[in-house]
Amino acid sequence: MSTLRKSAVVAWAALGCLASPLNGAGIELTYVYEFLCMGTNCPVGSVVASNGLPGRFLVPTASSRAFYSVPPYFSDATMSYSMTSFVSSAEIKVEGMNAVDASFAARKDPEGIDEANGYSRCDLVYSFAVTNPVQYELTATVDAQPCFYFATDDLFVHLWPSVYLDFTSPTNRTVVWVGTDIGSAACLESASQIQLRGILPVGQSTLSMVSEALALLDCLDQCSYAAPRSVCHYNLSFRAWDILEAPVVHFVRQGDELALSWPVSATNFVLESTATLGTSAGWLAVTNIPVIVGDRFQVISGTTNSSTFYRLRHVF
């Protein structure tokens, strides 16, 4: 079985160590590494461009074609990738794809082995230093398909698309992996969506991802085959901010009604109520729309003979 001979076309390099707070004094983005590359079984040419201001990087789709044999008897592979990355003092947003097309048109030499190989890969690493606990939100959609393996006496076809995502903090680790177990025919689910929210503790946290699409076609005799497209998609979003202090709800009885109020600066809070506390509590949003009275939000609620408890819940 042949191996992939990487005549890699490097299209993206590392950005060194940075020092940029993520929307607060408690967290600092200390390291960014973004790397894209392609390779085939033949030397290839590629047109790759990037532009944008510092902190914003754009890489359009790029393709390369390799002819391993001589036309009209040839095999070929076409690789492509695209990525848009936005890194600022408030957030990180990255989306892109890796893809490979590979096919045989015919055999040139019945005594030899023909092959068509393609490889497209993206590596991302973002590290954070947290000096005071902060709130964070990470959302990600990753997709890798199709997982495919086909073999006859004369033809071997392997499609190995995969996306690996790892978010590690001093107290927790989340790993998402979709696509193929490289080197085997084992396929996992083709797509996954995650949303993480919580508190990042003091220490080092790292968000990393590897997306790669690989196609290997080997022909021992007369072959004609077009493999399905091996493709990966990814979309990442991360943001962090200082922990907010919950505002205090004030209330004043006005006849048979209750006026509840809180500061207008608390724009990301929703008023909720429940008839009981503890494990049986069923908190529901108060449907009355808050109005601004002076420097406070205010909600007027009717009173009943039963107890009612209120709280403000922070929403992202």
ChimeraX commands (.cxc) that place a marker at each C-alpha (Angstrom):
marker #1 position 0.00,0.00,0.00 radius 0.5
marker #1 position 1.38,3.40,-0.93 radius 0.5
marker #1 position 1.99,6.18,1.49 radius 0.5
marker #1 position 1.17,9.83,1.03 radius 0.5
marker #1 position 4.16,11.71,-0.28 radius 0.5
marker #1 position 3.64,15.23,0.96 radius 0.5
marker #1 position 4.66,17.91,-1.47 radius 0.5
marker #1 position 3.02,20.33,0.92 radius 0.5
marker #1 position 1.94,23.78,-0.08 radius 0.5
marker #1 position 2.13,25.81,3.12 radius 0.5
marker #1 position -0.42,28.57,3.08 radius 0.5
marker #1 position -0.71,29.74,6.65 radius 0.5
marker #1 position 1.86,30.34,9.35 radius 0.5
marker #1 position 1.86,30.75,13.11 radius 0.5
marker #1 position 1.12,34.05,14.78 radius 0.5
marker #1 position 3.52,34.32,17.69 radius 0.5
marker #1 position 2.75,35.13,21.30 radius 0.5
marker #1 position 0.14,37.85,21.79 radius 0.5
marker #1 position -0.93,39.86,24.80 radius 0.5
marker #1 position -4.54,40.97,24.44 radius 0.5
marker #1 position -7.21,40.91,27.16 radius 0.5
marker #1 position -10.47,39.18,26.25 radius 0.5
marker #1 position -12.98,41.80,27.39 radius 0.5
marker #1 position -11.76,42.04,30.95 radius 0.5
marker #1 position -8.75,42.10,33.26 radius 0.5
marker #1 position -9.15,38.49,34.36 radius 0.5
marker #1 position -8.12,36.74,31.09 radius 0.5
marker #1 position -5.36,37.25,28.56 radius 0.5
marker #1 position -4.92,35.64,25.14 radius 0.5
marker #1 position -1.27,34.59,25.26 radius 0.5
marker #1 position -0.73,32.41,22.18 radius 0.5
marker #1 position -2.29,31.97,18.73 radius 0.5
marker #1 position -1.29,29.36,16.16 radius 0.5
marker #1 position -3.20,29.05,12.86 radius 0.5
marker #1 position -1.82,26.80,10.13 radius 0.5
marker #1 position -3.18,25.55,6.80 radius 0.5
marker #1 position -1.44,23.17,4.42 radius 0.5
marker #1 position -2.08,20.90,1.45 radius 0.5
marker #1 position -0.14,18.01,-0.10 radius 0.5
marker #1 position -0.41,15.54,-2.95 radius 0.5
marker #1 position 1.46,12.63,-4.49 radius 0.5
marker #1 position 3.08,15.03,-6.98 radius 0.5
marker #1 position 4.67,18.47,-6.88 radius 0.5
marker #1 position 1.86,20.98,-7.29 radius 0.5
marker #1 position 1.33,24.68,-7.64 radius 0.5
marker #1 position -1.15,26.71,-5.67 radius 0.5
marker #1 position -2.41,30.27,-5.60 radius 0.5
marker #1 position -2.91,31.34,-2.01 radius 0.5
marker #1 position -3.68,34.82,-0.73 radius 0.5
marker #1 position -4.32,36.42,2.62 radius 0.5
marker #1 position -5.26,39.97,3.52 radius 0.5
marker #1 position -6.81,42.03,6.28 radius 0.5
marker #1 position -5.79,44.17,9.22 radius 0.5
marker #1 position -3.95,42.79,12.26 radius 0.5
marker #1 position -6.29,40.48,14.12 radius 0.5
marker #1 position -8.33,39.61,11.02 radius 0.5
marker #1 position -7.06,37.01,8.56 radius 0.5
marker #1 position -8.75,35.81,5.38 radius 0.5
marker #1 position -7.74,32.83,3.23 radius 0.5
marker #1 position -9.88,32.19,0.16 radius 0.5
marker #1 position -10.44,28.76,-1.34 radius 0.5
marker #1 position -7.30,27.41,-3.01 radius 0.5
marker #1 position -7.02,24.35,-5.27 radius 0.5
marker #1 position -4.20,22.26,-6.74 radius 0.5
marker #1 position -4.28,19.48,-9.32 radius 0.5
marker #1 position -1.69,16.71,-9.68 radius 0.5
marker #1 position -1.37,14.35,-12.66 radius 0.5
marker #1 position 0.50,11.28,-11.53 radius 0.5
marker #1 position 0.38,9.58,-14.95 radius 0.5
marker #1 position 0.52,10.95,-18.47 radius 0.5
marker #1 position -2.78,11.91,-20.18 radius 0.5
marker #1 position -4.94,10.40,-21.56 radius 0.5
marker #1 position -4.14,7.84,-18.87 radius 0.5
marker #1 position -3.97,9.72,-15.62 radius 0.5
marker #1 position -5.16,10.07,-12.07 radius 0.5
marker #1 position -5.63,13.35,-10.30 radius 0.5
marker #1 position -6.37,14.88,-6.92 radius 0.5
marker #1 position -7.75,18.33,-6.16 radius 0.5
marker #1 position -7.36,19.81,-2.68 radius 0.5
marker #1 position -9.03,22.93,-1.35 radius 0.5
marker #1 position -9.44,24.81,1.88 radius 0.5
marker #1 position -10.75,28.12,3.13 radius 0.5
marker #1 position -10.66,29.85,6.49 radius 0.5
marker #1 position -11.77,33.11,8.03 radius 0.5
marker #1 position -10.30,33.92,11.44 radius 0.5
marker #1 position -11.17,36.90,13.64 radius 0.5
marker #1 position -9.25,37.44,16.87 radius 0.5
marker #1 position -9.93,40.58,18.88 radius 0.5
marker #1 position -9.79,41.82,22.45 radius 0.5
marker #1 position -13.35,40.58,22.96 radius 0.5
marker #1 position -13.72,37.27,21.11 radius 0.5
marker #1 position -12.39,34.60,18.76 radius 0.5
marker #1 position -14.33,33.48,15.69 radius 0.5
marker #1 position -13.07,30.95,13.16 radius 0.5
marker #1 position -14.84,29.13,10.35 radius 0.5
marker #1 position -13.59,27.16,7.39 radius 0.5
marker #1 position -13.36,23.89,5.52 radius 0.5
marker #1 position -10.89,21.32,4.18 radius 0.5
marker #1 position -11.73,19.19,1.14 radius 0.5
marker #1 position -10.13,16.67,-1.25 radius 0.5
marker #1 position -11.34,15.24,-4.57 radius 0.5
marker #1 position -9.49,12.27,-6.09 radius 0.5
marker #1 position -10.16,10.10,-9.15 radius 0.5
marker #1 position -8.72,7.74,-11.77 radius 0.5
marker #1 position -9.31,8.24,-15.45 radius 0.5
marker #1 position -7.50,5.05,-16.60 radius 0.5
marker #1 position -4.37,2.93,-16.15 radius 0.5
marker #1 position -1.13,3.76,-17.92 radius 0.5
marker #1 position 0.89,0.62,-17.11 radius 0.5
marker #1 position -0.69,-2.75,-16.22 radius 0.5
marker #1 position 2.58,-3.78,-14.56 radius 0.5
marker #1 position 2.75,-0.85,-12.16 radius 0.5
marker #1 position 0.72,0.80,-9.42 radius 0.5
marker #1 position -1.02,4.08,-10.02 radius 0.5
marker #1 position -2.23,6.31,-7.23 radius 0.5
marker #1 position -4.09,9.53,-6.56 radius 0.5
marker #1 position -3.56,11.09,-3.15 radius 0.5
marker #1 position -4.76,14.37,-1.67 radius 0.5
marker #1 position -4.40,15.97,1.73 radius 0.5
marker #1 position -5.80,19.17,3.28 radius 0.5
marker #1 position -5.30,20.13,6.93 radius 0.5
marker #1 position -5.92,22.96,9.38 radius 0.5
marker #1 position -4.38,23.34,12.87 radius 0.5
marker #1 position -5.61,25.93,15.38 radius 0.5
marker #1 position -4.34,26.59,18.91 radius 0.5
marker #1 position -5.42,29.39,21.25 radius 0.5
marker #1 position -4.07,29.66,24.82 radius 0.5
marker #1 position -5.39,31.83,27.64 radius 0.5
marker #1 position -3.90,32.91,30.96 radius 0.5
marker #1 position -6.61,33.49,33.56 radius 0.5
marker #1 position -5.57,35.60,36.56 radius 0.5
marker #1 position -9.08,36.02,38.01 radius 0.5
marker #1 position -11.99,33.62,37.35 radius 0.5
marker #1 position -14.04,34.70,34.32 radius 0.5
marker #1 position -17.24,33.63,32.64 radius 0.5
marker #1 position -16.93,32.12,29.16 radius 0.5
marker #1 position -19.00,30.78,26.28 radius 0.5
marker #1 position -17.74,28.35,23.62 radius 0.5
marker #1 position -19.89,27.24,20.69 radius 0.5
marker #1 position -18.71,24.92,17.94 radius 0.5
marker #1 position -20.12,23.06,14.95 radius 0.5
marker #1 position -17.86,20.43,13.37 radius 0.5
marker #1 position -18.65,18.14,10.45 radius 0.5
marker #1 position -16.54,15.51,8.64 radius 0.5
marker #1 position -17.87,13.29,5.87 radius 0.5
marker #1 position -18.05,10.92,4.20 radius 0.5
marker #1 position -16.17,8.21,6.06 radius 0.5
marker #1 position -15.49,5.78,3.24 radius 0.5
marker #1 position -13.50,2.60,2.55 radius 0.5
marker #1 position -13.68,0.53,-0.63 radius 0.5
marker #1 position -11.46,-2.38,-1.75 radius 0.5
marker #1 position -11.34,-4.93,-4.56 radius 0.5
marker #1 position -8.52,-7.11,-5.86 radius 0.5
marker #1 position -7.24,-4.19,-7.94 radius 0.5
marker #1 position -8.48,-1.02,-6.26 radius 0.5
marker #1 position -8.14,0.46,-2.77 radius 0.5
marker #1 position -9.97,3.65,-1.77 radius 0.5
marker #1 position -9.69,5.40,1.62 radius 0.5
marker #1 position -11.40,8.67,2.61 radius 0.5
marker #1 position -10.35,9.85,6.06 radius 0.5
marker #1 position -11.99,13.17,6.97 radius 0.5
marker #1 position -11.93,14.12,10.64 radius 0.5
marker #1 position -12.22,17.08,13.01 radius 0.5
marker #1 position -10.74,16.96,16.52 radius 0.5
marker #1 position -11.59,19.68,19.06 radius 0.5
marker #1 position -10.06,19.96,22.54 radius 0.5
marker #1 position -10.88,22.58,25.19 radius 0.5
marker #1 position -8.82,22.13,28.37 radius 0.5
marker #1 position -8.86,24.19,31.57 radius 0.5
marker #1 position -7.17,23.49,34.94 radius 0.5
marker #1 position -10.35,21.73,36.17 radius 0.5
marker #1 position -12.04,20.31,33.08 radius 0.5
marker #1 position -11.48,18.90,29.59 radius 0.5
marker #1 position -13.95,18.63,26.72 radius 0.5
marker #1 position -13.06,16.63,23.59 radius 0.5
marker #1 position -15.16,16.42,20.42 radius 0.5
marker #1 position -14.10,14.11,17.59 radius 0.5
marker #1 position -16.02,13.46,14.38 radius 0.5
marker #1 position -15.07,11.62,11.21 radius 0.5
marker #1 position -12.77,8.64,10.84 radius 0.5
marker #1 position -10.31,6.87,13.08 radius 0.5
marker #1 position -7.25,7.45,10.89 radius 0.5
marker #1 position -5.75,4.20,9.69 radius 0.5
marker #1 position -8.91,2.14,10.08 radius 0.5
marker #1 position -12.39,1.93,8.62 radius 0.5
marker #1 position -14.06,3.00,11.89 radius 0.5
marker #1 position -16.46,5.93,11.37 radius 0.5
marker #1 position -17.84,8.08,14.14 radius 0.5
marker #1 position -20.83,10.42,13.87 radius 0.5
marker #1 position -20.45,12.79,10.95 radius 0.5
marker #1 position -21.36,16.01,12.75 radius 0.5
marker #1 position -21.51,17.48,16.24 radius 0.5
marker #1 position -22.62,20.71,17.89 radius 0.5
marker #1 position -21.52,21.84,21.33 radius 0.5
marker #1 position -22.18,24.83,23.54 radius 0.5
marker #1 position -20.24,25.28,26.76 radius 0.5
marker #1 position -20.85,28.00,29.35 radius 0.5
marker #1 position -19.30,28.37,32.75 radius 0.5
marker #1 position -16.43,29.72,34.80 radius 0.5
marker #1 position -12.77,29.47,33.81 radius 0.5
marker #1 position -10.61,29.15,36.94 radius 0.5
marker #1 position -7.22,30.74,37.49 radius 0.5
marker #1 position -4.52,29.09,35.38 radius 0.5
marker #1 position -3.82,28.16,31.75 radius 0.5
marker #1 position -6.63,27.12,29.37 radius 0.5
marker #1 position -6.20,25.98,25.76 radius 0.5
marker #1 position -8.60,25.65,22.82 radius 0.5
marker #1 position -7.22,23.56,19.94 radius 0.5
marker #1 position -8.62,21.99,16.79 radius 0.5
marker #1 position -7.32,19.83,13.93 radius 0.5
marker #1 position -9.37,19.49,10.73 radius 0.5
marker #1 position -8.08,17.22,7.99 radius 0.5
marker #1 position -9.43,15.66,4.81 radius 0.5
marker #1 position -7.41,12.83,3.26 radius 0.5
marker #1 position -8.09,10.73,0.16 radius 0.5
marker #1 position -5.93,7.74,-0.91 radius 0.5
marker #1 position -6.63,5.80,-4.12 radius 0.5
marker #1 position -4.37,2.92,-5.27 radius 0.5
marker #1 position -4.81,0.93,-8.48 radius 0.5
marker #1 position -2.98,-2.34,-9.20 radius 0.5
marker #1 position -4.39,-2.92,-12.69 radius 0.5
marker #1 position -6.97,-1.38,-15.03 radius 0.5
marker #1 position -9.03,1.06,-12.94 radius 0.5
marker #1 position -11.53,3.83,-13.40 radius 0.5
marker #1 position -12.98,5.43,-10.29 radius 0.5
marker #1 position -14.12,8.79,-8.93 radius 0.5
marker #1 position -14.22,8.99,-5.15 radius 0.5
marker #1 position -16.87,11.03,-3.32 radius 0.5
marker #1 position -15.63,14.34,-1.98 radius 0.5
marker #1 position -13.88,14.14,1.38 radius 0.5
marker #1 position -14.75,17.33,3.25 radius 0.5
marker #1 position -14.63,18.84,6.76 radius 0.5
marker #1 position -16.38,21.97,8.01 radius 0.5
marker #1 position -15.82,23.80,11.29 radius 0.5
marker #1 position -17.20,26.90,13.01 radius 0.5
marker #1 position -15.82,28.07,16.38 radius 0.5
marker #1 position -16.76,30.97,18.62 radius 0.5
marker #1 position -15.23,31.79,22.01 radius 0.5
marker #1 position -15.73,34.79,24.29 radius 0.5
marker #1 position -14.98,35.56,27.92 radius 0.5
marker #1 position -15.81,38.35,30.34 radius 0.5
marker #1 position -15.47,39.26,33.99 radius 0.5
marker #1 position -17.93,37.65,36.39 radius 0.5
marker #1 position -20.91,39.91,36.91 radius 0.5
marker #1 position -22.32,40.68,40.31 radius 0.5
marker #1 position -26.03,39.91,40.41 radius 0.5
marker #1 position -28.08,43.11,40.90 radius 0.5
marker #1 position -30.48,43.34,43.83 radius 0.5
marker #1 position -34.24,43.30,43.14 radius 0.5
marker #1 position -36.11,45.95,45.09 radius 0.5
marker #1 position -39.88,45.74,45.63 radius 0.5
marker #1 position -42.54,48.16,46.81 radius 0.5
marker #1 position -46.17,47.30,47.48 radius 0.5
marker #1 position -48.62,49.54,45.64 radius 0.5
marker #1 position -52.10,48.60,46.81 radius 0.5
marker #1 position -52.86,45.13,45.42 radius 0.5
marker #1 position -49.80,45.22,43.16 radius 0.5
marker #1 position -46.09,44.76,43.65 radius 0.5
marker #1 position -43.53,47.00,41.90 radius 0.5
marker #1 position -40.22,45.17,41.35 radius 0.5
marker #1 position -37.18,47.07,40.07 radius 0.5
marker #1 position -33.45,46.70,39.38 radius 0.5
marker #1 position -30.71,48.92,37.79 radius 0.5
marker #1 position -30.92,49.64,34.05 radius 0.5
marker #1 position -27.22,48.73,33.83 radius 0.5
marker #1 position -28.25,45.07,34.30 radius 0.5
marker #1 position -29.25,44.62,30.66 radius 0.5
marker #1 position -28.51,40.88,30.44 radius 0.5
marker #1 position -30.83,39.73,33.22 radius 0.5
marker #1 position -34.32,38.22,33.08 radius 0.5
marker #1 position -36.83,38.41,35.94 radius 0.5
marker #1 position -38.15,34.98,36.96 radius 0.5
marker #1 position -40.60,33.77,39.60 radius 0.5
marker #1 position -41.57,30.55,41.36 radius 0.5
marker #1 position -44.12,29.51,43.98 radius 0.5
marker #1 position -41.69,27.24,45.86 radius 0.5
marker #1 position -37.96,27.00,46.59 radius 0.5
marker #1 position -35.60,24.06,46.71 radius 0.5
marker #1 position -35.62,21.05,44.39 radius 0.5
marker #1 position -39.31,21.56,43.56 radius 0.5
marker #1 position -38.78,25.13,42.35 radius 0.5
marker #1 position -40.00,25.81,38.83 radius 0.5
marker #1 position -38.55,29.13,37.77 radius 0.5
marker #1 position -40.44,30.80,34.91 radius 0.5
marker #1 position -39.82,34.12,33.18 radius 0.5
marker #1 position -42.19,36.89,34.26 radius 0.5
marker #1 position -44.14,37.82,31.14 radius 0.5
marker #1 position -44.71,41.46,32.09 radius 0.5
marker #1 position -42.42,43.65,29.99 radius 0.5
marker #1 position -40.04,45.83,32.06 radius 0.5
marker #1 position -40.32,49.60,31.65 radius 0.5
marker #1 position -37.67,52.16,32.51 radius 0.5
marker #1 position -38.47,54.43,35.42 radius 0.5
marker #1 position -35.59,56.78,36.12 radius 0.5
marker #1 position -32.43,54.69,36.32 radius 0.5
marker #1 position -34.21,51.38,36.98 radius 0.5
marker #1 position -36.15,48.67,35.15 radius 0.5
marker #1 position -39.58,48.16,36.70 radius 0.5
marker #1 position -42.18,45.38,36.48 radius 0.5
marker #1 position -45.65,45.61,38.05 radius 0.5
marker #1 position -47.00,42.25,39.25 radius 0.5
marker #1 position -50.31,41.38,40.84 radius 0.5
marker #1 position -50.31,39.92,44.35 radius 0.5
marker #1 position -52.02,36.69,45.48 radius 0.5
marker #1 position -52.68,34.95,48.77 radius 0.5
marker #1 position -49.87,32.45,48.05 radius 0.5
marker #1 position -46.12,33.06,48.29 radius 0.5
marker #1 position -44.15,34.08,45.21 radius 0.5
marker #1 position -40.36,34.25,44.96 radius 0.5
marker #1 position -38.45,36.34,42.42 radius 0.5
marker #1 position -34.92,36.30,41.07 radius 0.5
marker #1 position -32.82,37.82,38.26 radius 0.5
marker #1 position -31.11,35.28,35.98 radius 0.5
marker #1 position -28.18,36.27,33.80 radius 0.5
marker #1 position -28.57,35.36,30.12 radius 0.5
marker #1 position -25.77,35.13,27.54 radius 0.5
marker link #1:1,2 radius 0.2
marker link #1:2,3 radius 0.2
marker link #1:3,4 radius 0.2
marker link #1:4,5 radius 0.2
marker link #1:5,6 radius 0.2
marker link #1:6,7 radius 0.2
marker link #1:7,8 radius 0.2
marker link #1:8,9 radius 0.2
marker link #1:9,10 radius 0.2
marker link #1:10,11 radius 0.2
marker link #1:11,12 radius 0.2
marker link #1:12,13 radius 0.2
marker link #1:13,14 radius 0.2
marker link #1:14,15 radius 0.2
marker link #1:15,16 radius 0.2
marker link #1:16,17 radius 0.2
marker link #1:17,18 radius 0.2
marker link #1:18,19 radius 0.2
marker link #1:19,20 radius 0.2
marker link #1:20,21 radius 0.2
marker link #1:21,22 radius 0.2
marker link #1:22,23 radius 0.2
marker link #1:23,24 radius 0.2
marker link #1:24,25 radius 0.2
marker link #1:25,26 radius 0.2
marker link #1:26,27 radius 0.2
marker link #1:27,28 radius 0.2
marker link #1:28,29 radius 0.2
marker link #1:29,30 radius 0.2
marker link #1:30,31 radius 0.2
marker link #1:31,32 radius 0.2
marker link #1:32,33 radius 0.2
marker link #1:33,34 radius 0.2
marker link #1:34,35 radius 0.2
marker link #1:35,36 radius 0.2
marker link #1:36,37 radius 0.2
marker link #1:37,38 radius 0.2
marker link #1:38,39 radius 0.2
marker link #1:39,40 radius 0.2
marker link #1:40,41 radius 0.2
marker link #1:41,42 radius 0.2
marker link #1:42,43 radius 0.2
marker link #1:43,44 radius 0.2
marker link #1:44,45 radius 0.2
marker link #1:45,46 radius 0.2
marker link #1:46,47 radius 0.2
marker link #1:47,48 radius 0.2
marker link #1:48,49 radius 0.2
marker link #1:49,50 radius 0.2
marker link #1:50,51 radius 0.2
marker link #1:51,52 radius 0.2
marker link #1:52,53 radius 0.2
marker link #1:53,54 radius 0.2
marker link #1:54,55 radius 0.2
marker link #1:55,56 radius 0.2
marker link #1:56,57 radius 0.2
marker link #1:57,58 radius 0.2
marker link #1:58,59 radius 0.2
marker link #1:59,60 radius 0.2
marker link #1:60,61 radius 0.2
marker link #1:61,62 radius 0.2
marker link #1:62,63 radius 0.2
marker link #1:63,64 radius 0.2
marker link #1:64,65 radius 0.2
marker link #1:65,66 radius 0.2
marker link #1:66,67 radius 0.2
marker link #1:67,68 radius 0.2
marker link #1:68,69 radius 0.2
marker link #1:69,70 radius 0.2
marker link #1:70,71 radius 0.2
marker link #1:71,72 radius 0.2
marker link #1:72,73 radius 0.2
marker link #1:73,74 radius 0.2
marker link #1:74,75 radius 0.2
marker link #1:75,76 radius 0.2
marker link #1:76,77 radius 0.2
marker link #1:77,78 radius 0.2
marker link #1:78,79 radius 0.2
marker link #1:79,80 radius 0.2
marker link #1:80,81 radius 0.2
marker link #1:81,82 radius 0.2
marker link #1:82,83 radius 0.2
marker link #1:83,84 radius 0.2
marker link #1:84,85 radius 0.2
marker link #1:85,86 radius 0.2
marker link #1:86,87 radius 0.2
marker link #1:87,88 radius 0.2
marker link #1:88,89 radius 0.2
marker link #1:89,90 radius 0.2
marker link #1:90,91 radius 0.2
marker link #1:91,92 radius 0.2
marker link #1:92,93 radius 0.2
marker link #1:93,94 radius 0.2
marker link #1:94,95 radius 0.2
marker link #1:95,96 radius 0.2
marker link #1:96,97 radius 0.2
marker link #1:97,98 radius 0.2
marker link #1:98,99 radius 0.2
marker link #1:99,100 radius 0.2
marker link #1:100,101 radius 0.2
marker link #1:101,102 radius 0.2
marker link #1:102,103 radius 0.2
marker link #1:103,104 radius 0.2
marker link #1:104,105 radius 0.2
marker link #1:105,106 radius 0.2
marker link #1:106,107 radius 0.2
marker link #1:107,108 radius 0.2
marker link #1:108,109 radius 0.2
marker link #1:109,110 radius 0.2
marker link #1:110,111 radius 0.2
marker link #1:111,112 radius 0.2
marker link #1:112,113 radius 0.2
marker link #1:113,114 radius 0.2
marker link #1:114,115 radius 0.2
marker link #1:115,116 radius 0.2
marker link #1:116,117 radius 0.2
marker link #1:117,118 radius 0.2
marker link #1:118,119 radius 0.2
marker link #1:119,120 radius 0.2
marker link #1:120,121 radius 0.2
marker link #1:121,122 radius 0.2
marker link #1:122,123 radius 0.2
marker link #1:123,124 radius 0.2
marker link #1:124,125 radius 0.2
marker link #1:125,126 radius 0.2
marker link #1:126,127 radius 0.2
marker link #1:127,128 radius 0.2
marker link #1:128,129 radius 0.2
marker link #1:129,130 radius 0.2
marker link #1:130,131 radius 0.2
marker link #1:131,132 radius 0.2
marker link #1:132,133 radius 0.2
marker link #1:133,134 radius 0.2
marker link #1:134,135 radius 0.2
marker link #1:135,136 radius 0.2
marker link #1:136,137 radius 0.2
marker link #1:137,138 radius 0.2
marker link #1:138,139 radius 0.2
marker link #1:139,140 radius 0.2
marker link #1:140,141 radius 0.2
marker link #1:141,142 radius 0.2
marker link #1:142,143 radius 0.2
marker link #1:143,144 radius 0.2
marker link #1:144,145 radius 0.2
marker link #1:145,146 radius 0.2
marker link #1:146,147 radius 0.2
marker link #1:147,148 radius 0.2
marker link #1:148,149 radius 0.2
marker link #1:149,150 radius 0.2
marker link #1:150,151 radius 0.2
marker link #1:151,152 radius 0.2
marker link #1:152,153 radius 0.2
marker link #1:153,154 radius 0.2
marker link #1:154,155 radius 0.2
marker link #1:155,156 radius 0.2
marker link #1:156,157 radius 0.2
marker link #1:157,158 radius 0.2
marker link #1:158,159 radius 0.2
marker link #1:159,160 radius 0.2
marker link #1:160,161 radius 0.2
marker link #1:161,162 radius 0.2
marker link #1:162,163 radius 0.2
marker link #1:163,164 radius 0.2
marker link #1:164,165 radius 0.2
marker link #1:165,166 radius 0.2
marker link #1:166,167 radius 0.2
marker link #1:167,168 radius 0.2
marker link #1:168,169 radius 0.2
marker link #1:169,170 radius 0.2
marker link #1:170,171 radius 0.2
marker link #1:171,172 radius 0.2
marker link #1:172,173 radius 0.2
marker link #1:173,174 radius 0.2
marker link #1:174,175 radius 0.2
marker link #1:175,176 radius 0.2
marker link #1:176,177 radius 0.2
marker link #1:177,178 radius 0.2
marker link #1:178,179 radius 0.2
marker link #1:179,180 radius 0.2
marker link #1:180,181 radius 0.2
marker link #1:181,182 radius 0.2
marker link #1:182,183 radius 0.2
marker link #1:183,184 radius 0.2
marker link #1:184,185 radius 0.2
marker link #1:185,186 radius 0.2
marker link #1:186,187 radius 0.2
marker link #1:187,188 radius 0.2
marker link #1:188,189 radius 0.2
marker link #1:189,190 radius 0.2
marker link #1:190,191 radius 0.2
marker link #1:191,192 radius 0.2
marker link #1:192,193 radius 0.2
marker link #1:193,194 radius 0.2
marker link #1:194,195 radius 0.2
marker link #1:195,196 radius 0.2
marker link #1:196,197 radius 0.2
marker link #1:197,198 radius 0.2
marker link #1:198,199 radius 0.2
marker link #1:199,200 radius 0.2
marker link #1:200,201 radius 0.2
marker link #1:201,202 radius 0.2
marker link #1:202,203 radius 0.2
marker link #1:203,204 radius 0.2
marker link #1:204,205 radius 0.2
marker link #1:205,206 radius 0.2
marker link #1:206,207 radius 0.2
marker link #1:207,208 radius 0.2
marker link #1:208,209 radius 0.2
marker link #1:209,210 radius 0.2
marker link #1:210,211 radius 0.2
marker link #1:211,212 radius 0.2
marker link #1:212,213 radius 0.2
marker link #1:213,214 radius 0.2
marker link #1:214,215 radius 0.2
marker link #1:215,216 radius 0.2
marker link #1:216,217 radius 0.2
marker link #1:217,218 radius 0.2
marker link #1:218,219 radius 0.2
marker link #1:219,220 radius 0.2
marker link #1:220,221 radius 0.2
marker link #1:221,222 radius 0.2
marker link #1:222,223 radius 0.2
marker link #1:223,224 radius 0.2
marker link #1:224,225 radius 0.2
marker link #1:225,226 radius 0.2
marker link #1:226,227 radius 0.2
marker link #1:227,228 radius 0.2
marker link #1:228,229 radius 0.2
marker link #1:229,230 radius 0.2
marker link #1:230,231 radius 0.2
marker link #1:231,232 radius 0.2
marker link #1:232,233 radius 0.2
marker link #1:233,234 radius 0.2
marker link #1:234,235 radius 0.2
marker link #1:235,236 radius 0.2
marker link #1:236,237 radius 0.2
marker link #1:237,238 radius 0.2
marker link #1:238,239 radius 0.2
marker link #1:239,240 radius 0.2
marker link #1:240,241 radius 0.2
marker link #1:241,242 radius 0.2
marker link #1:242,243 radius 0.2
marker link #1:243,244 radius 0.2
marker link #1:244,245 radius 0.2
marker link #1:245,246 radius 0.2
marker link #1:246,247 radius 0.2
marker link #1:247,248 radius 0.2
marker link #1:248,249 radius 0.2
marker link #1:249,250 radius 0.2
marker link #1:250,251 radius 0.2
marker link #1:251,252 radius 0.2
marker link #1:252,253 radius 0.2
marker link #1:253,254 radius 0.2
marker link #1:254,255 radius 0.2
marker link #1:255,256 radius 0.2
marker link #1:256,257 radius 0.2
marker link #1:257,258 radius 0.2
marker link #1:258,259 radius 0.2
marker link #1:259,260 radius 0.2
marker link #1:260,261 radius 0.2
marker link #1:261,262 radius 0.2
marker link #1:262,263 radius 0.2
marker link #1:263,264 radius 0.2
marker link #1:264,265 radius 0.2
marker link #1:265,266 radius 0.2
marker link #1:266,267 radius 0.2
marker link #1:267,268 radius 0.2
marker link #1:268,269 radius 0.2
marker link #1:269,270 radius 0.2
marker link #1:270,271 radius 0.2
marker link #1:271,272 radius 0.2
marker link #1:272,273 radius 0.2
marker link #1:273,274 radius 0.2
marker link #1:274,275 radius 0.2
marker link #1:275,276 radius 0.2
marker link #1:276,277 radius 0.2
marker link #1:277,278 radius 0.2
marker link #1:278,279 radius 0.2
marker link #1:279,280 radius 0.2
marker link #1:280,281 radius 0.2
marker link #1:281,282 radius 0.2
marker link #1:282,283 radius 0.2
marker link #1:283,284 radius 0.2
marker link #1:284,285 radius 0.2
marker link #1:285,286 radius 0.2
marker link #1:286,287 radius 0.2
marker link #1:287,288 radius 0.2
marker link #1:288,289 radius 0.2
marker link #1:289,290 radius 0.2
marker link #1:290,291 radius 0.2
marker link #1:291,292 radius 0.2
marker link #1:292,293 radius 0.2
marker link #1:293,294 radius 0.2
marker link #1:294,295 radius 0.2
marker link #1:295,296 radius 0.2
marker link #1:296,297 radius 0.2
marker link #1:297,298 radius 0.2
marker link #1:298,299 radius 0.2
marker link #1:299,300 radius 0.2
marker link #1:300,301 radius 0.2
marker link #1:301,302 radius 0.2
marker link #1:302,303 radius 0.2
marker link #1:303,304 radius 0.2
marker link #1:304,305 radius 0.2
marker link #1:305,306 radius 0.2
marker link #1:306,307 radius 0.2
marker link #1:307,308 radius 0.2
marker link #1:308,309 radius 0.2
marker link #1:309,310 radius 0.2
marker link #1:310,311 radius 0.2
marker link #1:311,312 radius 0.2
marker link #1:312,313 radius 0.2
marker link #1:313,314 radius 0.2
marker link #1:314,315 radius 0.2
marker link #1:315,316 radius 0.2
view
